[in-house]
Amino acid sequence: MSKLNALISLINSLTKSERKKISSYLDLDKNTTDYAVLYKVIDNKPSANRQQVRTDFIKLRPSAAFNTAINYLFDTLLLILNQLRVNQDSYFSLFTLLMNAKVLYEKSIYHECFFLLTKIQHEAIRFENFNILFIAQKMELDFLLSLDFPDITEQELLNKQYKINETLKTIRKINEHASLYELLKHRILHKGPVRTSKQKQELNDLVVSEMSIVSNSGVENFEIQKNHKLFQSSYLINVGDYKSALNSYYELNSIFEQNMHLLSNPPMYYLNTIEGVLESLRNIHNYEGMVYFINQLNKLETRSAHFKLQIDAVIFLYSLLPLIDTGKFSEATRMINTHKEGILDRINLLSAEKQIQLLLYCAIVYLGTDEPHKARKIITQIIQSDRNVFSLPLFRTTRLVYLMVLYEQKDFDYMDFEIRSLKREIKNNEKSYQLEQVVLKCLRKCPDELSEYKRIHLLNKLKPQLEEIQNNKYEMQLLHVFNFIAWIESKMFKIPLEKVLQEKLK
């Protein structure tokens, strides 16, 4: 990313309170310097691209050094934002105190320096920030060494060294837990949920390692408890054990609520936890239980505009899913229209996985309202995305929904081409669902074109396979994305999809 692109993104991500502080600090009403003019140009046109910004700036300041203004404004904004966070975030305030202690030492104000380092260590323990605790402890010993250990006994020195070693042990334990959770999360995102018992066995290396770390930990703190429960919950939901995953997420949520002062800023892990709870509740069809946790997200405050968009995206998604699951497509359409400007128009700021999720479910809504042309437009947006979406597991499910859209549009030639392409991918990839095969088989038969007798005959032929799928916890993971069986039945019986879904819910 060029420096100008980074500057545009930085200014567009500012919150209202940050804009107010920056405006006051830069005195924008009176300031006519190059960097102040550049700030106003970008701030007044949030949707402007690099070339538009350059053109508008040069019109106002034809003799100015454009690149110099970019660099100065970027550094100035970072400095202001850092200063704003000192009183808002323990991480920033502790690092600032560390720098203050270093300045005091360099100016030979030793008593105040060591007093400040002691304060930092107490605050770091309070906020369980062991990285800063280690830096403060090591800095204290370095300063004492340089001063030839004034007024300190050998036993006191040994105690300080012992505390450093204990801090390092804690950091190592936290890192071991975090590393396993990161590996598990990476496998889930890039390989998808477990689809066979064999794939479940492949996760055993992580599970065994995690159990070993837990049994040998001997250290209990918020970070270790959090990482352990995150690993446990993610593993359970990945293997399709939704009730156990829900219990684990409840325990994790309880840990967060008891330690709200220890949440990272922004509280990314807390958001992941609430999303895990919502996903588990949705998978066991406890839609009423989802309301409480959606309200919890509505109460969550953050100073990050980007993180606020992530929160809004999760709220929108899990408010939309119950409407899709229960066939309330008209309500779902109204919700999409309501959130179009706030979320869907800014969807490119979200991760590739979340983009696909939101767009896929919007396409499914239009599939349910008999507007396949709108659904096709959305899925085309996914397929033609410049983000690396093709390797994500959800992309193949998107292609399956795309085939259904092509079927609804009666674009059978292109549908056959896509079916052959998807079959080749499934053949070359061991990770396939039986349900995928059934949907492809049904599409090739074109039930809408069959007589009633042939449709009933085809459904009876598929019935044992469909029952087997609905009793297979691995196959159910695809059904939790969307009820493809309901769509097949709606085509077989020529009943609207929303009525089939509502009947299934009853």
Secondary structure, DSSP 8 states (H G I E B T S, - for coil): --HHHHHHHHHHT--HHHHHHHHHHHTTTT--SHHHHHHHHHHH-TT--HHHHHHHHHHH-TTS-HHHHHHHHHHHHHHHHHHHHHTT-HHHHHHHHHHHHHHHHHTT-HHHHHHHHHHHHHHHHHTT-HHHHHHHHHHHHHHHHHTT-TT--HHHHHHHHHHHHHHHHHHHHHHHHHHHHHHHHHHHHHH-S--SHHHHHHTHHHHHHHHHHHHH-----HHHHHHHHHHHHHHHHHTT-HHHHHHHHHHHHHHHHHTGGG--SS-HHHHHHHHHHHHHHHHTT-HHHHHHHHHHHHH---S-HHHHHHHHHHHHHHHHHHHHHTT-HHHHHHHHHHHTTTTGGGGGGS-HHHHHHHHHHHHHHHHHTT-HHHHHHHHHHHHT-SSS-TTSHHHHHHHHHHHHHHHHTT-HHHHHHHHHHHHHHHHT-S---HHHHHHHHHHHH-GGGS-HHHHHHHHHHHHHHHHHHHT-TTTHHHHHH--HHHHHHHHHHT--HHHHHHHHH-
